[in-house]
């Protein structure tokens, strides 16, 4: 009888353990996103871009340093680099934190998902894009993207200004603001400014690839619309 009771006990114990074995499952949330998913997510983000956004929003390019993090998980950079924010041609630089650098091929390497193409997207588009990809790893991820250092978009100020040089176009800036950022006019300046743009727009403001701006006239309230926004690659010459 004791042997029979022992056998029945073992059978009952096995039956109790079977459901746990049947309904157990290994998580697949850490499976990397496929290249097909990455390509489709990027295409969907670009297809949904608002017309005119490129005129005001910063576009990521090769060399830029980005801060990319997922809430609760931290920095997603595989190999963080230190970024610095530099002003013009001067030597001064302030520390701006670490991030991931956009390679020459326009991609960044991120934890869990590998290489993703960041160049050509705005910071908002990149965050939306990465949210789709990281959803294959985390449950409803909150992705934050920050421009730590702008290296891809720059403009040049030369001529009779206090601090000529190459400046990072890390925020929207007008001709007047660009002159002020370069230290303002020297005592020999005559207030006449020429902006040279490689691909000058075909409108009445530009004469081919050049644009003339009268600073004194602007200060008197004349032709305010001529204080146009500076674009990447522009060269501003102060006469």
C-alpha angles and dihedrals in degrees: 000000000000091000091049091050091050092051092049090050092053092047091052092047091051091049090053091053097046098077091054090052094046097048098039116110138181115237116250094188093107094059107122118247114259123244088245091058091048092050093047094046091051092047091050092050093050092045090055095049115128118245111254096021091117090065094064110015123082113250116214117236142175113296096026117130114223133191108220122178140160117221110256093009102065132212115005097198113123093205110015117211128199116250129206129192110222128191119219121299096330127111097235117107133169126211113253104179135259131297145140121291122228107237126226088264090058095250135119128206114232135181118266095002105053122209120007129176111247104162115105095026128105118236090256092050091049091052091050091046094050092046089062092048096043089051084078088062108029134034109255095336121207106217123197123194123190132179103234096174132001113219103149102058116058141148133199130232117193140160128048101001128117096243113023117184148101115308132197113245093217096144136021110283136175129217092261091049091048091054091048090049090055091056099267130263125332118231090263097056119113098202094249114128132189121197116200118200122186093218102030114194117250099244139109094268095064127061098207105302097342133084125194121214128185109207095189091052091050091052088054090055097258125139094354090172089068091071089094129180118269115240131204111282096021119143117209116199119194112202 
